[in-house]
Structures are given as structure tokens and as C-alpha cells.
Amino acid sequence: MSRLCIVGILLVSGCRGTDEPVPVHLGHVATLSGLGKQPGEQAVHGIRLAVEEIDKDVAKYLGRKVVVRHTDAKDSLDAFETEAVRLAAVSQVRGLYGGLTEEEVRRLDLSRVPVVTPLGLRPRTLSDLVFSIGITPEVQGKTLAQYIAEELNTTAVLVLVDDSRDESLLFSEAFARGFVASWKRKHGEETALPRVLRFGTDRQLAKLAADMPKLDANVLVFAGTARDLKNLPGAWLKDESTLVFAGDDGSLAGAETTVGRPMVRLTAFHPDGSPRGAEFARRYRDAFKEAPGVQAALAYEGIMLLVEALRTGQAPAPDKIRDELLKIKDFSGLSGKLAFTAERQLARPVFVVHSDGSEKKLLKRYDP
């Protein structure tokens, strides 16, 4: 062997150390700049806490450190695809986290590595490498129906549904079935289906909002986007009525203040929901001087789930990681036990909370 080769080998060994295993690389693709950066920034912070926890005790996890590469898609679908493919091909990441919309996740899926997404509704057209860890519309509908029927004890319920969104339609169907079943179980008597009003455009929504004060509803369930909720006129709902938001978890981002009234909603994370959740919130506030949102908690859990699936070997193939994710049935998350279903949706505890802009009070916990 030439002297030059020997020097090269020594240099490589000296740089990494003979006893230091090669780190595991994962990727995170999100919008990290511009107006829509807040969910992505929260996810970055949650992932940072996950990596710090893993690296403090590498023997407990993979026996080697974890590196997560963050990339800014700048709210561009093409960039979601480009960055995901680059991370898989060039950076050799074993899995990806990210995607807040169906189309973003579809682009991440082109990487051909496992993707864990906070998206609640997992489109069936995606590959079997995609796993959703958010709240499904069906769970959201069933749980909120149970809370209203059993805790608010009223049948004067009106559901306002954006029929241009699959999520809202699925929610509406699950809510109607769940409300009737929960009312009979709690009160021992039958009740009619809740009244449903549908809209699909801003003009239709404005017309419905103008008629809302005339309708006799103790509870108004809004199954639409946070943007539409923010844009509704101030006098669209009676003061004594309870507003229930049934849009995407984490999408409000301060809309409680914009709407100008308290609201009830469902979320996958609340710091008072469990001791681990409280400890995560404390660590998060110490590190970043703010309270964690649901996107931070989901990102933390998403990375931890990928790491759990990687325990089987140093560089398992994508289909092996997929199979290991499917085997997760009793994983300790921030709020309790987590398990993937055969449909690659995460079954998880959920929380009904009351939000007024400055405080988010935990009302009730529901286990899967």
C-alpha cells in the first residue's frame, strides 16, 4: 500500500474516530420562511428536543446519534418534492417528517422513503410508505359529538360545513352518527340528527353568516378552515352560543383573538394531559421562551416514531422501516400510548380544550 493511501486512511479515521458509529440521518421538509413559517418553526423546535433526548442516551435508542436535516420549501410544492428527493438521494436520509396538506405530502412521497406526517387525513392514493399521526376527521367528529352530547347536554346544535373539503365532509358524517349514538347512551332516548348547513365559497359563507343570529343554536360547530373562521363578520353568532372549531388541528394560530370569542376545539396535545406532556412543555419553554403548539409535539413524536422503527438495523431498506412502523402498537408518546392502525393512521389520545386567545384550558381527555 502506498504511503499516500495510508495517510488518507489515518486522516479519515482521525476525523470520525474508530469507535464512533455513523449517525442516522432523517429529514424534515417544511415552510420555514415567510408568512406561513410558524408551524414549520414549531416543528423544528420539537425535533430539536427529540434529538437532544436521543443523543443524551444513544444506547437506549439506536446506539448512535441522530441527525435531522431541515430544509425550507418556502411554501412551494415543487420545492417540497425537490428537497425530499434530494434528502433521500444525496443525504441518504432514512425517513422524512413533514407535510401539512395533502399535496405537500404527495410531493414528499416521491422521495420513496418512509414519510411521517402530522396530516390528519391520509389520502388513500399515497404509497404505503406514508404514515399520518394527526387526528383523523372521523375521530374529530365522533369525539366532539360525544363531548357536546354528554357534557353540554343540548340538541340545539348547528353544523356549518365546507363541502369543498373532504375533511369537513368526513367530519360531518362522523359527527352526525356520533351525536345520535352519544345522546342515546347518555340520556337513554333517541334524538334527531343535528342540523347541517353547507357552504363551498366565500359568498355562500357570508350569506349563511348573515342568517346565523336568527337560528336557534346553543352550539355552532364550524367545520371549515381557520381562514374562513377569521373572515366571518363579528355579529354572526349569538353571544350565549358555544362556538366549536372543527378545522385542522393547530391551524388556528391565534385565531381565537381574531374571531373575538372563546371556542372549543379538539387537539392532539395539551401540556396538562399527561406528566410527559407537562415535562415536554417545560423543556420547550426553557429552550425557546414560548409555549409549545401541537405542531411541536407532533414533530417530536414523529421523529421518535421513526427512530423506534429504525432499531432493527444500521441501514434498513424503506420497506423494512415501513413494516416496523406498522408494528408499533404500544409506544409511549407525549400524551399516552400510541399505535399505528393497518391504515397507517396513528391511534392516539385526544383532548377537548377551551381557548380564549390567552389560555387553553383542558376540558376533557379521550383515549383511543
Beta strands, then each sheet from edge to edge (+ up, - down):
strand 1: 24-30
strand 2: 66-72
strand 3: 96-98
strand 4: 115-117
strand 5: 130-132
strand 6: 157-162
strand 7: 195-199
strand 8: 219-223
strand 9: 242-245
strand 10: 263-267
strand 11: 331-332
strand 12: 337-340
strand 13: 346-347
strand 14: 350-355
strand 15: 360-366
sheet 1: 2+ 1+ 3+ 4+ 5+
sheet 2: 7+ 6+ 8+ 9+ 10+ 14- 15+
sheet 3: 11+ 12- 13+
end
